[in-house]
Amino acid sequence: MGKIGYLGPKATFTHQAVQSVFPNEDYIPYKTIPACIDAVAKGDVSYGVVPLENTLEGSVNLTLNYLIHETRMPIVGEVVLPIRQHLMVHPQNEGINERLEAVYSHPHAIAQCHKFLYQYLSHADIHETSSTAWAAQYVQEYPERKIAAIANELAAAEYGLTIAKGDIHDYSHNHTRFVVLHKESDAFVPFSKEDGEKTTLLVQLPADDQSGSLHQVLSAFAWRRLNLSKIESRPMKTGLGNYFFIIDIEQKLDDVLIPGAISELEALGCTVSILGTYAYQVME
Ligand SMILES: O=C(O)C(=O)C[C@]1(C(=O)O)C=C[C@@H](O)C=C1
């Protein structure tokens, strides 16, 4: 299977996603999402796993931007995990919640707990880190400081922290989609079960902006009865008002329908790239 890269350090949510898809393999943690994607491109690891979207916070922009603008690595699989966020402190600081001076975590985790932080910890400074587990490790290293991390149970155990308050995410339906990347677009992913299939397209509208262009794009899918599960616009970074559209279709690339839709979009003057065609697994 080769080595599997992920957004580390040990005990991030991404680490959990990796373990659920690739049990008992060699894992390599990377400090950032771009470093993990580049490791796949350079062949330092065979597969890379990075977060893509959260139910409460939406897309992980860093992942999307890097995959679109910097290093196009095919998506070969997706895993969806339930996300439970906990507030954790060094055991020496148990019971000091009201006197906490700062809270550390990944921006997405902080955003998932906004209401909790506003209600109970508005006196504390909030610091963003490259991952939740990085924040937990930092709290472990500074027992003399009155600080906490927001991270998962695995991180509390890995870094010897005490959970001061469990399940602090603002809405119970909290899930994150993680994508599996590989240099070969048809690489095998050892899912224990498959819950569905998807194809992700990147569509650029014709340069001469005309009324109804997006409507025509959507029609190409609608009359073929291709169900879409997501459409999102992302800046092309060429000027205000210039966007790509990322479109998820609820099926794998076939011989007729999706190629037909792509040809129709190209005839309309769109530029279309396939970011991946893959199966996904939903973990309980
Ligand atoms: O920091 C982590 O533990 C991650 O795996 C990153 C990440 C994210 O980017 O969304 C993954 C899942 C949670 O939604 C919060 C953080």
The ligand as a MOL file (V3000), in Angstrom:
LIG
                    3D

  0  0  0     0  0            999 V3000
M  V30 BEGIN CTAB
M  V30 COUNTS 16 16 0 0 0
M  V30 BEGIN ATOM
M  V30 1 O -7.0530 19.7700 13.1150 0
M  V30 2 C -7.4500 18.6260 12.8750 0
M  V30 3 O -7.5570 17.7510 13.7270 0
M  V30 4 C -7.8170 18.3120 11.4940 0
M  V30 5 O -7.7780 17.1650 11.1140 0
M  V30 6 C -8.3020 19.4410 10.6250 0
M  V30 7 C -9.8100 19.6940 10.7140 0
M  V30 8 C -10.2910 20.6260 9.5530 0
M  V30 9 O -9.5010 21.1420 8.7980 0
M  V30 10 O -11.5160 20.8110 9.4300 0
M  V30 11 C -10.5350 18.4190 10.5750 0
M  V30 12 C -11.6940 18.1700 11.2040 0
M  V30 13 C -12.3380 19.1600 12.0870 0
M  V30 14 O -13.3820 19.7370 11.3120 0
M  V30 15 C -11.3900 20.2260 12.5120 0
M  V30 16 C -10.1850 20.3780 11.9510 0
M  V30 END ATOM
M  V30 BEGIN BOND
M  V30 1 2 1 2
M  V30 2 1 2 3
M  V30 3 1 2 4
M  V30 4 2 4 5
M  V30 5 1 4 6
M  V30 6 1 6 7
M  V30 7 1 7 8
M  V30 8 1 7 11
M  V30 9 1 7 16
M  V30 10 2 8 9
M  V30 11 1 8 10
M  V30 12 2 11 12
M  V30 13 1 12 13
M  V30 14 1 13 14
M  V30 15 1 13 15
M  V30 16 2 15 16
M  V30 END BOND
M  V30 END CTAB
M  END
